[in-house]
Protein backbone atom coordinates (compact mmCIF):
# COMPACT_ATOMS: atom_id res chain seq x y z
CA UNK A 1 0.00 0.00 0.00
CA UNK A 2 2.83 2.36 0.92
CA UNK A 3 4.59 1.52 -2.33
CA UNK A 4 1.49 2.44 -4.32
CA UNK A 5 1.27 5.78 -2.55
CA UNK A 6 4.94 6.55 -3.21
CA UNK A 7 4.64 5.60 -6.88
CA UNK A 8 1.53 7.80 -7.28
CA UNK A 9 3.27 10.73 -5.61
CA UNK A 10 6.30 10.41 -7.89
CA UNK A 11 4.02 10.25 -10.95
CA UNK A 12 2.25 13.44 -9.92
CA UNK A 13 5.57 15.20 -9.37
CA UNK A 14 6.77 14.16 -12.83
CA UNK A 15 3.60 15.44 -14.47
CA UNK A 16 3.90 18.79 -12.69
CA UNK A 17 7.49 19.28 -13.83
CA UNK A 18 6.55 18.34 -17.39
CA UNK A 19 3.77 20.97 -17.47
CA UNK A 20 6.10 23.63 -15.99
CA UNK A 21 8.85 23.11 -18.57
CA UNK A 22 6.32 22.97 -21.43
CA UNK A 23 4.99 26.40 -20.46
CA UNK A 24 8.52 27.88 -20.31
CA UNK A 25 9.41 26.74 -23.87
CA UNK A 26 7.97 29.08 -26.57
CA UNK A 27 6.33 27.48 -29.52
CA UNK A 28 7.75 27.87 -33.00
CA UNK A 29 4.68 29.86 -34.04
CA UNK A 30 5.08 32.30 -31.16
CA UNK A 31 8.79 32.72 -31.91
CA UNK A 32 8.01 33.50 -35.50
CA UNK A 33 5.46 36.12 -34.49
CA UNK A 34 7.97 37.85 -32.21
CA UNK A 35 10.60 38.28 -34.93
CA UNK A 36 10.49 41.52 -36.99
CA UNK A 37 9.55 41.04 -40.63
CA UNK A 38 12.48 40.72 -42.99
CA UNK A 39 13.02 43.63 -45.34
CA UNK A 40 13.62 42.61 -48.89
CA UNK A 41 16.06 44.92 -50.65
CA UNK A 42 15.85 44.32 -54.35
CA UNK A 43 18.69 44.91 -56.75
CA UNK A 44 17.20 48.19 -57.95
CA UNK A 45 15.80 49.63 -54.71
CA UNK A 46 16.57 53.34 -54.21
CA UNK A 47 17.89 54.34 -50.79
CA UNK A 48 15.81 56.80 -48.78
CA UNK A 49 18.38 59.67 -48.91
CA UNK A 50 18.64 59.38 -52.69
CA UNK A 51 14.86 59.36 -53.08
CA UNK A 52 14.56 62.41 -50.82
CA UNK A 53 17.19 64.27 -52.86
CA UNK A 54 15.31 63.50 -56.08
CA UNK A 55 12.06 64.80 -54.61
CA UNK A 56 13.79 68.00 -53.45
CA UNK A 57 15.23 68.61 -56.93
CA UNK A 58 11.84 68.00 -58.52
CA UNK A 59 10.12 70.35 -56.06
CA UNK A 60 12.72 73.09 -56.65
CA UNK A 61 12.32 72.76 -60.42
CA UNK A 62 8.55 73.04 -60.08
CA UNK A 63 8.80 76.15 -57.90
CA UNK A 64 11.21 77.78 -60.36
CA UNK A 65 8.83 77.12 -63.26
CA UNK A 66 5.94 78.62 -61.27
CA UNK A 67 7.98 81.71 -60.37
CA UNK A 68 9.06 82.21 -63.96
CA UNK A 69 5.46 82.07 -65.14
CA UNK A 70 4.49 84.65 -62.50
CA UNK A 71 7.39 86.95 -63.44
CA UNK A 72 6.60 86.80 -67.14
CA UNK A 73 3.09 87.89 -66.25
CA UNK A 74 4.36 90.87 -64.29
CA UNK A 75 3.86 89.54 -60.76
CA UNK A 76 6.40 91.61 -58.81
CA UNK A 77 5.98 89.43 -55.73
CA UNK A 78 7.73 86.65 -57.63
CA UNK A 79 11.02 88.45 -56.92
CA UNK A 80 10.96 88.25 -53.10
CA UNK A 81 9.65 84.70 -53.46
CA UNK A 82 12.71 83.90 -55.59
CA UNK A 83 14.93 85.50 -52.97
CA UNK A 84 13.54 83.11 -50.36
CA UNK A 85 14.80 80.19 -52.46
CA UNK A 86 18.36 81.26 -51.52
CA UNK A 87 19.59 80.40 -55.00
CA UNK A 88 21.37 83.17 -56.92
CA UNK A 89 20.62 81.61 -60.30
CA UNK A 90 16.90 81.33 -59.60
CA UNK A 91 16.81 84.96 -58.42
CA UNK A 92 18.70 86.08 -61.53
CA UNK A 93 16.34 84.20 -63.84
CA UNK A 94 13.25 85.68 -62.20
CA UNK A 95 14.70 89.20 -62.30
CA UNK A 96 15.61 88.80 -65.97
CA UNK A 97 12.03 87.76 -66.72
CA UNK A 98 10.69 90.82 -64.90
CA UNK A 99 13.12 93.13 -66.73
CA UNK A 100 11.90 91.68 -70.01
CA UNK A 101 8.30 92.32 -68.91
CA UNK A 102 9.24 95.87 -67.86
CA UNK A 103 10.79 96.63 -71.25
CA UNK A 104 7.38 96.66 -72.95
CA UNK A 105 5.90 99.65 -71.12
CA UNK A 106 7.28 102.58 -69.15
CA UNK A 107 4.69 101.94 -66.43
CA UNK A 108 6.02 98.43 -66.01
CA UNK A 109 9.59 99.68 -65.66
CA UNK A 110 8.53 102.28 -63.11
CA UNK A 111 6.70 99.64 -61.08
CA UNK A 112 9.67 97.25 -61.07
CA UNK A 113 12.16 99.98 -60.18
CA UNK A 114 9.97 101.19 -57.34
CA UNK A 115 9.49 97.63 -56.06
CA UNK A 116 13.23 97.00 -55.93
CA UNK A 117 14.16 100.46 -54.62
CA UNK A 118 11.79 100.35 -51.67
CA UNK A 119 12.96 96.93 -50.51
CA UNK A 120 15.78 96.43 -48.04
CA UNK A 121 16.64 93.00 -49.45
CA UNK A 122 16.04 92.92 -53.20
CA UNK A 123 18.92 93.54 -55.61
CA UNK A 124 18.92 94.84 -59.18
CA UNK A 125 21.11 93.73 -62.08
CA UNK A 126 23.03 95.34 -64.92
CA UNK A 127 20.14 94.97 -67.40
CA UNK A 128 17.67 96.78 -65.16
CA UNK A 129 20.19 99.55 -64.37
CA UNK A 130 20.95 100.12 -68.05
CA UNK A 131 17.27 100.35 -68.97
CA UNK A 132 16.70 102.89 -66.22
CA UNK A 133 19.75 104.92 -67.25
CA UNK A 134 18.41 105.17 -70.80
CA UNK A 135 15.04 106.35 -69.48
CA UNK A 136 16.67 108.80 -67.06
CA UNK A 137 18.52 110.56 -69.87
CA UNK A 138 15.24 111.77 -71.39
CA UNK A 139 14.05 113.67 -68.31
CA UNK A 140 16.59 113.88 -65.49
CA UNK A 141 15.50 115.49 -62.25
CA UNK A 142 16.37 115.23 -58.57
CA UNK A 143 14.12 112.27 -57.75
CA UNK A 144 14.89 110.24 -60.86
CA UNK A 145 18.62 110.88 -60.46
CA UNK A 146 18.64 109.52 -56.93
CA UNK A 147 16.58 106.52 -57.99
CA UNK A 148 18.77 105.80 -61.00
CA UNK A 149 21.98 105.90 -58.94
CA UNK A 150 20.38 103.65 -56.33
CA UNK A 151 19.42 101.00 -58.89
CA UNK A 152 22.89 101.24 -60.47
CA UNK A 153 24.43 100.58 -57.07
CA UNK A 154 22.02 97.70 -56.40
CA UNK A 155 23.19 96.09 -59.65
CA UNK A 156 26.44 95.24 -57.83
CA UNK A 157 28.36 96.09 -60.99
CA UNK A 158 31.15 98.65 -60.46
CA UNK A 159 31.36 99.60 -64.13
CA UNK A 160 27.61 100.24 -64.33
CA UNK A 161 27.69 102.42 -61.23
CA UNK A 162 30.67 104.37 -62.59
CA UNK A 163 28.81 104.95 -65.86
CA UNK A 164 25.82 106.29 -63.92
CA UNK A 165 27.99 108.64 -61.84
CA UNK A 166 29.80 110.00 -64.90
CA UNK A 167 26.49 110.69 -66.67
CA UNK A 168 25.14 112.56 -63.67
CA UNK A 169 28.28 114.69 -63.45
CA UNK A 170 28.11 115.41 -67.18
CA UNK A 171 24.46 116.48 -67.00
CA UNK A 172 25.14 118.61 -63.91
CA UNK A 173 28.05 120.38 -65.60
CA UNK A 174 25.80 121.17 -68.55
CA UNK A 175 23.23 122.76 -66.28
CA UNK A 176 20.61 120.04 -66.56
CA UNK A 177 20.60 119.15 -62.84
CA UNK A 178 20.48 122.56 -61.24
CA UNK A 179 18.57 121.31 -58.19
CA UNK A 180 21.73 119.58 -56.95
CA UNK A 181 24.62 121.42 -55.37
CA UNK A 182 28.14 120.09 -55.86
CA UNK A 183 28.25 119.08 -52.21
CA UNK A 184 24.93 117.20 -52.45
CA UNK A 185 26.13 115.26 -55.48
CA UNK A 186 29.36 114.27 -53.73
CA UNK A 187 27.38 113.00 -50.73
CA UNK A 188 24.95 111.13 -52.98
CA UNK A 189 27.73 109.38 -54.91
CA UNK A 190 29.42 108.38 -51.67
CA UNK A 191 26.28 107.03 -49.98
CA UNK A 192 25.24 104.95 -52.98
CA UNK A 193 28.75 103.61 -53.44
CA UNK A 194 28.47 101.72 -50.13
CA UNK A 195 25.32 99.98 -51.36
CA UNK A 196 27.41 98.04 -53.86
CA UNK A 197 28.18 94.52 -52.66
CA UNK A 198 31.65 94.17 -51.08
CA UNK A 199 32.74 91.90 -53.95
CA UNK A 200 31.82 94.60 -56.47
CA UNK A 201 33.98 97.15 -54.65
CA UNK A 202 37.00 94.88 -54.94
CA UNK A 203 38.99 93.86 -58.00
CA UNK A 204 40.01 95.88 -61.02
CA UNK A 205 36.64 97.49 -61.75
CA UNK A 206 36.15 98.32 -58.08
CA UNK A 207 39.57 99.94 -57.86
CA UNK A 208 38.91 101.99 -61.01
CA UNK A 209 35.61 103.14 -59.53
CA UNK A 210 37.29 104.27 -56.32
CA UNK A 211 39.82 106.32 -58.25
CA UNK A 212 37.09 107.85 -60.41
CA UNK A 213 35.01 108.81 -57.38
CA UNK A 214 38.02 110.35 -55.68
CA UNK A 215 38.68 112.50 -58.76
CA UNK A 216 35.05 113.55 -59.03
CA UNK A 217 34.99 114.41 -55.34
CA UNK A 218 37.92 116.78 -55.84
CA UNK A 219 36.24 118.38 -58.87
CA UNK A 220 33.00 118.91 -56.99
CA UNK A 221 34.85 120.28 -53.95
CA UNK A 222 36.58 122.82 -56.22
CA UNK A 223 33.21 123.81 -57.66
CA UNK A 224 31.68 124.36 -54.23
CA UNK A 225 31.67 128.07 -53.26
CA UNK A 226 33.74 128.89 -50.19
CA UNK A 227 31.67 129.69 -47.10
Secondary structure as GFF3:
##gff-version 3
##sequence-region A 1 227
A	DSSP	alpha_helix	2	24	.	.	.	ID=ss1
A	DSSP	alpha_helix	28	34	.	.	.	ID=ss2
A	DSSP	alpha_helix	48	72	.	.	.	ID=ss3
A	DSSP	alpha_helix	77	83	.	.	.	ID=ss4
A	DSSP	alpha_helix	88	102	.	.	.	ID=ss5
A	DSSP	alpha_helix	106	117	.	.	.	ID=ss6
A	DSSP	alpha_helix	126	138	.	.	.	ID=ss7
A	DSSP	alpha_helix	142	154	.	.	.	ID=ss8
A	DSSP	alpha_helix	158	173	.	.	.	ID=ss9
A	DSSP	alpha_helix	182	193	.	.	.	ID=ss10
A	DSSP	alpha_helix	203	223	.	.	.	ID=ss11
###
